[in-house]
Amino acid sequence: MENLIDKKRGLGMFVFNKDIEFEKVDENTKRKVLVHDGGMMAVEVHFDQPMDGYAPHQHVHEQVTYVLKGKLEFFIDGVGHVVEAGDSIYFKPNVPHGCNVLDAGSVVLDVFTPQREDFLK
């Protein structure tokens, strides 16, 4: 299915969630790269079960996380806060961060700039 609005002028694109397959990240986590184009990327992440998975990591990308469903405990440089549906988090580049999943079925939307090349096949 063609989803580009205008290939020549690069005006944008429509991406339909039903057309995107999940990628298994680990036994508890799966994600969908929803849309990306060099400067920005949106990724939907689903967590099946609660887990103490706080494993700090960092990357060169700016990141915004929006909690769509459930409750999680996010950490930025070791400082943690519980967030739930409707809450947002901003991560500066190169700052250690991670999370614990508190509710089964939690879902977040991660937005990165620039796009995460490591998430692309």
N, C-alpha and C positions, 0 to 999 in steps of 0.2 A: 504494500500500500504506500503510495506517495504521500508524504506528510509535510514536505517543504512548501511554504507559501510561495516563494519565488526564488528558484535556484540562482538565477543570474544576479539578483540584487541582494540575496541573503537576508530577507526580511524576517525570517523566523520559521517556526515549524509547530505543527500540532503532533503530540505524542499521546497515544491512548493506552492507559494502564493495562487494559485487557490484552494488548498485543505484546506485552513485555513479560518475559519469563523471569522467575526468581533464580538467583544464584545462591547456592548454599555456602555460607561463610564458615559455619561450624555446626555442631549437633543441635544448637539452640537458636541459631541466627541465620536469617536469609535476607537478601536484599535485591532490589530492582534499581538499576540505573535508569531513571525516568527520562531525563533529557540532559544533553550536554552539547557544548559547542565551544571548546577552547577556553573561553574566559569564565565559564560557569557550569556547574553540574548540580542536578538534584537527584537524591538517592532516597528511596523508601526502605527502611530497615525494620524487620519484624523479629521479635523475640518470643519464642514459644513458651518458655518457663522462666520463673524468677531465677536469678543467678548472681552470685558474688563473683563478678568477672572483672572487677576493677583492675585493669592492667594498663598503667599509664603509657601513652604513646604520644608522639608529636609528629607534625608534618609541616611543610612550608605553606600549606593552604590556609586561608581564612575559612572558618566554618560557622554556619548558623544551624542549630538544631531546633526543630519545632516538634513538640510532643503531640502526636495525633491521638494516642490512646494509651492509657495505663499510667504507671508511676515508676520513675527511675531516680536513682541518686547519681548525679553527675559531679565530677571533680575537675577543678581547674587548678593546676599547680598545687595539688594536695588539699585544696579547700572544697568541701562537698556541700551540696544542697539537694534536697528532694524536690523534684519537679513532676508535674502531672499534665494531663491533656490541657492544651491551650498555652502552656508555658514555653519560653524560648531561651536558648543559651547562645552566646557568642563566644567563639574561641579565636584568639589571636594566633597568628602563625608561630610555629616553633615553641609553643607552650604546652607542657605535658597535661594530658587530660584523659578521662575515661569514665566508665559508669558501672553501676550495679543495677540490675533489672529487679524491681520490687514486685511487679505484677505480671502474671502470665498474660500473654497476648499483647504486650506493649508494642507500640509502633511509633517510630519517629521519622521525620523528614529531615535529611541532612542536605544542606546546600554548601557547596565548596566553590571557592574561586582561588586560583584557576582550577579547572577540572582535575580530578584525580585520574591521571593516566593509568595508575596501577589498578583501577577498578574496571578499565576497559579491556575487552578481550582482544 
